């Protein structure tokens, strides 16, 4: 393998972090460059069973190989994965010691199934504790000493790539959790440049722009608020936040009919790159789509009956007891009876305390 081939593999190792196919192109390039019959990069959570590993492989009938491995071989996979020193390249003969002939034989059986006689494997680690294993298998004449050296150097680059991958995966996981919470709170987010250009919009905000009732996107990609007063407030905030990143937050209504409002906050951190500089984040809140989930969660949390939960939600929205009774189609006396049970079960004494409890609990996420 020449320097150009090795440099190509290094580039593919880092590209795997963001490639839609992951490290599959890297595995294919490695197999071809080394003349191997099979190559794979395997990722596995430390506490996960072998059946839940993630593999980026190249070579052979991948579906058939997967069926062979997960059809039973994985339960008694003899490879001492966590015994391998990080960054050290091992051949098949170096994996098993005295008394481990059964493991060696089973591993040789896997190689025979893949049409290979030789194996090199290296364990890759990163600072957060993630592990990966890079494996190549070949027929005669096997691997050269340079192949081993290249695999060791690739392990260093894959360690860097793996750390980036882990941090991105963690960030994506947290972002997805925040996005689900925001969606359940019926809050959308739009990020704007100084001229009102939409840099980013989450799904809820995008739906509101498509609906066009309170906000939309103009042909130049700028945010347009349908309410005149709200539009003027937004324009003033954009001017102020472009000048001063620590500007005063603004709150505004997007129209009484829609029941939507918006909070405008300055973007205090400026990214090092990008086509547009973000200066403002707009959090838009609209009326909930359905109270069904909240009703069920409220009943479960405080052991309320369905009628008690409906009354509690109505009172939590600021309705008087008489108004809530009329909405539910029950008598005022029944509402009084239900309310006493609600206060007792929730540990509150009056409506104001009940409202505070509902607003500050996780029920708003239900």
C-alpha positions as CSV (number, residue, x, y, z in Angstrom):
1,X,0.0,0.0,0.0
2,X,1.5,3.4,-1.0
3,X,1.1,6.7,0.8
4,X,-1.7,7.8,-1.4
5,X,-3.7,4.8,-0.6
6,X,-3.1,5.3,3.1
7,X,-4.1,8.9,2.9
8,X,-7.3,8.0,1.2
9,X,-8.2,5.6,4.0
10,X,-7.4,8.2,6.6
11,X,-9.8,10.6,4.9
12,X,-12.5,7.9,4.6
13,X,-12.1,7.2,8.4
14,X,-12.9,10.7,9.3
15,X,-15.6,11.1,6.6
16,X,-17.5,8.1,8.2
17,X,-18.6,10.4,11.1
18,X,-20.9,12.4,8.8
19,X,-21.3,10.1,5.8
20,X,-25.0,8.9,5.5
21,X,-23.6,5.4,5.0
22,X,-21.4,5.7,8.1
23,X,-18.1,3.8,7.8
24,X,-19.3,1.4,5.1
25,X,-17.4,3.3,2.3
26,X,-14.3,3.2,4.6
27,X,-14.7,-0.6,5.0
28,X,-15.0,-1.0,1.3
29,X,-11.9,1.1,0.6
30,X,-9.9,-0.7,3.3
31,X,-10.8,-4.2,1.9
32,X,-9.9,-3.1,-1.6
33,X,-6.7,-1.4,-0.7
34,X,-5.4,-4.4,1.4
35,X,-6.7,-7.0,-0.9
36,X,-8.8,-8.5,1.9
37,X,-11.9,-10.7,1.4
38,X,-13.7,-8.9,4.3
39,X,-13.4,-5.8,6.4
40,X,-15.6,-4.3,9.0
41,X,-15.7,-1.7,11.7
42,X,-17.9,-2.8,14.7
43,X,-19.3,-0.4,17.3
44,X,-20.8,-1.8,20.5
45,X,-22.1,-0.3,23.8
46,X,-20.2,-1.8,26.7
47,X,-23.4,-3.1,28.4
48,X,-25.1,-4.2,25.2
49,X,-25.4,-7.9,24.1
50,X,-23.6,-9.0,21.0
51,X,-26.9,-9.0,19.1
52,X,-27.1,-5.2,19.4
53,X,-23.7,-4.3,17.9
54,X,-23.5,-2.0,14.9
55,X,-21.3,-3.1,12.0
56,X,-20.1,-1.4,8.9
57,X,-18.9,-4.2,6.7
58,X,-17.7,-4.9,3.1
59,X,-17.0,-8.2,1.4
60,X,-19.0,-11.3,0.7
61,X,-22.8,-11.7,0.9
62,X,-23.5,-9.4,3.7
63,X,-27.1,-10.7,4.4
64,X,-25.8,-14.3,4.5
65,X,-22.9,-13.3,6.7
66,X,-25.3,-11.5,9.1
67,X,-27.6,-14.5,9.2
68,X,-24.7,-16.8,10.0
69,X,-23.3,-14.6,12.7
70,X,-26.6,-13.6,14.4
71,X,-28.1,-17.1,13.8
72,X,-26.0,-18.4,16.7
73,X,-22.3,-17.7,16.3
74,X,-22.7,-14.4,18.2
75,X,-23.8,-16.2,21.4
76,X,-20.4,-17.9,21.6
77,X,-18.2,-15.5,19.8
78,X,-14.7,-16.4,21.2
79,X,-13.0,-13.1,20.4
80,X,-11.6,-11.5,23.6
81,X,-12.8,-8.0,22.5
82,X,-12.2,-6.1,25.8
83,X,-8.9,-8.0,26.5
84,X,-7.3,-6.4,23.4
85,X,-5.0,-3.5,24.2
86,X,-6.3,-0.3,22.5
87,X,-4.4,0.5,19.4
88,X,-2.5,-2.8,19.3
89,X,-2.9,-4.9,16.1
90,X,-3.5,-8.7,16.7
91,X,-3.4,-11.6,14.3
92,X,-5.5,-14.7,14.8
93,X,-2.6,-16.6,16.3
94,X,-2.0,-13.8,18.9
95,X,-5.6,-13.7,20.0
96,X,-5.7,-17.0,21.9
97,X,-3.3,-18.4,24.4
98,X,-2.7,-21.9,25.9
99,X,-6.0,-23.7,26.8
100,X,-8.0,-21.6,24.4
101,X,-7.9,-24.0,21.5
102,X,-11.7,-24.2,21.4
103,X,-12.0,-20.5,20.8
104,X,-9.3,-20.6,18.2
105,X,-11.2,-23.4,16.4
106,X,-14.5,-21.5,16.5
107,X,-12.8,-18.4,15.1
108,X,-11.1,-20.4,12.4
109,X,-14.6,-21.7,11.5
110,X,-15.8,-18.2,11.0
111,X,-12.8,-17.4,8.7
112,X,-13.5,-20.6,6.7
113,X,-17.1,-19.5,6.3
114,X,-15.9,-16.2,4.9
115,X,-13.3,-17.8,2.6
116,X,-10.4,-16.3,4.6
117,X,-7.3,-17.7,6.4
118,X,-5.8,-14.7,8.0
119,X,-7.1,-12.0,10.3
120,X,-6.0,-8.7,11.8
121,X,-8.0,-6.9,14.4
122,X,-7.4,-3.7,16.4
123,X,-9.5,-2.2,19.2
124,X,-10.3,1.5,19.1
125,X,-11.2,3.6,22.1
126,X,-12.0,7.2,22.9
127,X,-12.0,9.3,26.1
128,X,-15.7,8.8,26.9
129,X,-15.4,5.0,27.0
130,X,-16.8,4.1,23.6
131,X,-15.2,1.1,21.9
132,X,-14.9,-0.1,18.3
133,X,-13.0,-2.9,16.6
134,X,-11.5,-2.8,13.1
135,X,-11.1,-6.2,11.5
136,X,-9.7,-7.3,8.1
137,X,-9.7,-10.9,6.8
138,X,-7.7,-12.2,3.9
139,X,-6.8,-15.4,2.0
140,X,-3.2,-16.4,1.3
141,X,-0.6,-14.9,1.3
142,X,-2.1,-12.9,4.2
143,X,-1.0,-9.5,5.5
144,X,2.3,-7.8,5.4
145,X,4.1,-6.0,8.2
146,X,3.2,-2.7,6.5
147,X,-0.5,-3.7,6.6
148,X,-0.2,-4.1,10.3
149,X,1.5,-0.7,10.6
150,X,-1.2,1.0,8.5
151,X,-3.9,-0.6,10.6
152,X,-2.3,0.8,13.7
153,X,-2.1,4.3,12.3
154,X,-5.7,4.0,11.1
155,X,-6.7,3.1,14.7
156,X,-5.4,6.5,15.9
157,X,-7.5,8.4,13.3
158,X,-10.5,6.2,14.0
159,X,-10.2,7.0,17.7
160,X,-10.5,10.7,16.9
161,X,-13.4,10.1,14.5
162,X,-15.1,7.9,17.2
163,X,-14.8,10.6,19.8
164,X,-16.4,13.1,17.4
165,X,-19.1,10.5,16.5
166,X,-19.9,9.9,20.2
167,X,-20.2,13.7,21.0
168,X,-22.4,14.3,17.9
169,X,-24.6,11.3,18.8
170,X,-25.0,12.6,22.4
171,X,-25.8,16.1,21.1
172,X,-28.4,14.7,18.7
173,X,-29.9,12.6,21.4
174,X,-30.2,15.6,23.8
175,X,-31.5,17.8,21.0
176,X,-34.2,15.2,20.1
177,X,-35.3,15.1,23.8
178,X,-35.5,18.9,23.9
179,X,-37.4,19.0,20.6
180,X,-40.0,16.5,21.9
181,X,-40.4,18.5,25.1
182,X,-40.8,21.8,23.1
183,X,-43.3,20.1,20.8
184,X,-45.4,18.9,23.8
185,X,-45.3,22.4,25.2
186,X,-46.5,23.6,21.8
187,X,-43.4,25.9,21.5
188,X,-41.7,26.4,18.2
189,X,-38.3,28.0,17.5
190,X,-37.1,30.2,14.7
191,X,-33.6,31.6,14.4
192,X,-33.2,34.8,12.4
193,X,-30.4,36.9,10.9
194,X,-30.4,40.7,11.2
195,X,-32.4,41.1,8.0
196,X,-35.1,38.7,9.2
197,X,-33.7,35.8,7.1
198,X,-34.7,32.5,8.5
199,X,-31.6,30.5,9.4
200,X,-33.4,27.6,11.1
201,X,-36.9,26.7,12.1
202,X,-38.1,23.6,14.0
203,X,-41.0,21.5,12.8
204,X,-43.7,23.3,14.8
205,X,-42.6,26.7,13.6
206,X,-42.3,25.4,10.1
207,X,-45.9,24.1,10.3
208,X,-47.1,27.5,11.5
209,X,-45.3,29.3,8.6
210,X,-46.9,26.9,6.1
211,X,-50.4,27.5,7.6
212,X,-49.8,31.2,7.3
213,X,-52.3,32.3,9.9
214,X,-49.9,34.0,12.2
215,X,-46.6,33.9,10.4
216,X,-45.1,32.9,7.1
217,X,-41.9,32.9,5.0
218,X,-41.6,35.5,2.2
219,X,-40.0,34.7,-1.2
220,X,-36.6,35.9,0.0
221,X,-36.7,33.5,3.0
222,X,-37.5,36.1,5.7
223,X,-40.0,35.7,8.5
224,X,-43.2,37.6,8.1
225,X,-45.7,38.2,11.0
226,X,-49.2,38.8,10.0
227,X,-50.1,41.0,12.9
228,X,-48.9,44.6,12.2
229,X,-47.9,45.5,15.7
230,X,-46.1,42.2,16.2
231,X,-44.2,42.7,12.9
232,X,-43.0,46.2,14.1
233,X,-41.9,44.8,17.4
234,X,-39.9,42.1,15.6
235,X,-38.3,44.6,13.3
236,X,-37.2,46.7,16.2
237,X,-35.8,43.7,18.1
238,X,-33.8,42.7,15.0
239,X,-32.2,46.1,14.8
240,X,-31.5,46.2,18.6
241,X,-30.1,42.7,18.8
242,X,-27.9,43.2,15.7
243,X,-26.3,46.1,17.6
244,X,-26.3,44.6,21.1
245,X,-26.2,40.9,21.7
246,X,-27.3,41.4,25.3
247,X,-30.5,43.3,24.3
248,X,-33.7,43.3,26.2
249,X,-36.1,40.3,25.5
250,X,-39.4,41.2,23.9
251,X,-42.8,39.4,24.3
252,X,-45.7,39.9,21.8
253,X,-49.0,38.5,20.8
254,X,-49.5,37.1,17.3
255,X,-53.2,37.7,17.3
256,X,-56.0,36.9,19.7
257,X,-57.9,34.6,17.3
258,X,-54.9,32.2,16.9
259,X,-54.1,32.2,20.6
260,X,-50.4,32.5,19.8
261,X,-47.6,34.5,21.3
262,X,-43.9,34.9,20.8
263,X,-40.8,35.6,22.9
264,X,-37.9,37.3,21.2
265,X,-34.4,36.7,22.7
266,X,-31.0,37.9,21.4
267,X,-28.4,35.3,20.3
268,X,-25.5,35.8,22.7
269,X,-23.1,33.4,21.0
270,X,-21.8,34.0,17.5
271,X,-20.8,31.0,15.5
272,X,-17.3,31.0,13.9
273,X,-18.7,29.9,10.5
274,X,-21.9,30.0,8.5
275,X,-23.6,31.9,5.7
276,X,-25.6,34.1,8.1
277,X,-25.0,35.5,11.6
278,X,-27.8,34.6,14.0
279,X,-29.0,37.6,16.0
280,X,-32.5,36.6,17.3
281,X,-34.3,33.5,18.4
282,X,-38.0,33.6,18.4
283,X,-39.9,31.2,20.6
284,X,-43.5,30.9,19.4
285,X,-46.2,29.3,21.5
286,X,-49.7,28.3,20.3
287,X,-52.7,26.6,21.9
288,X,-52.4,22.9,22.5
289,X,-53.7,20.6,19.9
290,X,-55.4,18.2,22.3
291,X,-55.8,17.9,26.1
292,X,-56.3,14.1,25.9
293,X,-52.7,13.2,27.0
294,X,-52.7,15.8,29.8
295,X,-56.0,14.5,31.1
296,X,-54.8,10.9,31.3
297,X,-51.5,11.9,32.8
298,X,-53.2,14.2,35.4
299,X,-55.5,11.4,36.4
300,X,-52.6,8.9,36.8
301,X,-50.4,11.3,38.7
302,X,-52.9,12.2,41.4
303,X,-55.2,9.2,41.2
304,X,-58.1,11.3,40.0
305,X,-61.2,9.9,38.3
306,X,-61.8,11.0,34.7
307,X,-64.4,13.6,35.9
308,X,-62.1,14.9,38.6
309,X,-59.2,15.2,36.0
310,X,-61.4,17.1,33.6
311,X,-62.5,19.5,36.3
312,X,-59.0,20.0,37.5
313,X,-57.8,20.9,33.9
314,X,-60.7,23.3,33.5
315,X,-59.9,25.0,36.8
316,X,-56.2,25.1,35.9
317,X,-57.1,27.1,32.8
318,X,-58.6,29.8,35.0
319,X,-62.3,29.0,34.7
320,X,-64.5,29.5,37.7
321,X,-66.1,26.5,39.3
322,X,-69.5,27.5,37.8
323,X,-67.9,27.9,34.3
324,X,-66.2,24.6,34.6
325,X,-69.4,22.9,35.7
326,X,-71.2,24.3,32.7
327,X,-68.4,23.2,30.3
328,X,-68.6,19.7,31.7
329,X,-72.4,19.5,31.8
330,X,-72.6,18.8,35.5
331,X,-74.4,20.6,38.4
332,X,-72.5,23.1,40.5
333,X,-73.0,20.9,43.5
334,X,-71.3,18.0,41.7
335,X,-68.5,20.3,40.8
336,X,-68.1,21.4,44.4
337,X,-67.9,17.7,45.4
338,X,-65.3,16.9,42.7
339,X,-63.3,20.0,43.7
340,X,-63.0,19.0,47.3
341,X,-61.7,15.6,46.2
342,X,-59.2,17.3,43.8
343,X,-57.8,19.6,46.5
344,X,-57.5,16.6,48.9
345,X,-55.7,14.4,46.4
346,X,-53.4,17.1,45.0
347,X,-52.5,18.6,48.4
348,X,-53.8,22.0,47.5
349,X,-56.3,24.2,49.3
350,X,-57.7,26.6,46.7
351,X,-57.8,27.1,42.9
352,X,-54.7,29.4,42.8
353,X,-52.6,26.7,44.4
354,X,-54.0,24.1,41.9
355,X,-53.1,26.4,38.9
356,X,-49.6,26.8,40.2
357,X,-49.2,23.1,40.7
358,X,-50.3,22.3,37.1
359,X,-48.2,25.0,35.6
360,X,-45.0,23.9,37.4
361,X,-45.4,20.2,37.1
362,X,-44.3,17.9,34.2
363,X,-47.9,17.7,33.1
364,X,-47.3,20.5,30.7
365,X,-45.1,18.1,28.8
366,X,-47.8,15.4,28.6
